Amino acid sequence: MKKMDESELKRQVIENGNIPRHVAIIMDGNGRWAQKRGRPRVFGHQQGMKSVRAVVEACRELGCEVLTLYAFSEENWSRPLTEIKALMRLLQNYIEKEKQNLRSNGIRVGCIGRLEKLSDAPRNAITDAVRFTADQKQMLLNLAVSYGSRAEIVDAVRRLAGEVAAGRLAPAEINETTLAGALYTADLPDPDLLIRTSGEMRLSNFLLWQVAYTEIYITDVLWPDFRKQNLFEAVAAFQKRERRFGKVEKSGRNNRKPKDKP
């Protein structure tokens, strides 16, 4: 069967109508991509920035509300210092170069994670971009930086424990809703679609609470090779799935979970 070209695939995906509100991506394979070419790992990260631009544009074109990119994990702090510095420079450069373009396209920048662990330059670049794009409404580009889902849950529990200690919250009042409201993503809908590149079959401590009923799409494509066509293919696969949220009866393809956040 002839592979559908990018423009035709995009048209079909949009016509199908079931566009995921929130797409989350584990951007994996930069190091392997570089090693296959006999280049240092940082070269793969540099090339991966082209994929970031492509998927941001693609999600904006489809009308997604939120795109969350796993940019730097808590575990990544254990990598060699030279690689950490290179990753931080790339993150800083991307944000500084792209913030005007993001704003012009109605894209707001957000960030989740323990930003206090970043050095001044990348942290300031992120906070400046968040402030600069704060009034944009078309899409949120949500960067997970110094992020770990277990750390997020720990931070949420500490926050709720503080409320209990202060007498503003009773232990009996803590439920799924209050815990979700204490997470970094409190104001966001849970991801509808999680994409992982490079073929690895794990979540890598990414949005563990939020992806309870998320559709997962795994591709063997390494992140530096991932482009709009690949994003459209992932969404097309998502549109063919029936989401039942634990229910047995069929309730229509890709139904929204009744308690989805606005």
C-alpha positions, 0 to 999 in steps of 0.5 A: 500500500502506498504511504500517504503523503504528509499533506494528505495525511494531515487533511485526513486526520483533521477531517476525522475530528478526534484530535487529542487535546493533550499530546505528551512525548518522550523524546528518546533516541538522540544518543543512539542516532548520533552513535550510529553516525559516529558522532558524540551524543550531543550531536544527536541532541542538537539534531533533535531540536529540529524535531521539536520545531516540527512537532510543535508546528504539527500540533498547532496545525492540528489544533491540539491544546497542549503539547508536553515534551519530556525535555530533561528528567530528574534522572538525567542529572546523573549523566556526565556533566559535559552532556548536562551542560550541552543539554541546558545550552540547547534548551536555553538557545531553543527557548531564546530563539523560538519565543518570538515565533511561539508568541506569533503563533499563539503558543504559550510556554509552560514548564513543569519540574524542579526548576530550582535545580537549574543554573541561572541562565536556562532557568531565567530563559524559561521563566522569561519565555513563560512570561513573554508568551503568557497571554497566548491562547492557541496552544500550550507548549509544556516543557518537562524540565528537571522533571520526575513523576515520582518527585511530582507526587512527593511534592504534591503530598508534601503540599497537602500535608502542609495544608493538613498541618495548617488546619486548612484541610482534613485528612478525610478530604484528600481524594483523587481530585485533591491530589490531582489538584496539587500536581504540577499539571493541576490546570491541564487535561490529562494526556490523550496520547503519549508518544515514545520514540526509539521503540523503548517500551517504558514510561521512564517516570513520566506523568505516571499519575496523568497517563492512567487512561492515556493511549500509548503509541510506540515508534521505532523512529529515533527522535532526530528523525521524527517529523510532522509525518510521524506525528500525524501517523501517531494521531491517525493511530490514536483516532482508530482506538476506542477509549473506554476508560475501564468500562466494558460496554462500547461507548463510541470511538475516542469518547472523552472521559466524563471528568476531563478537565476543561 
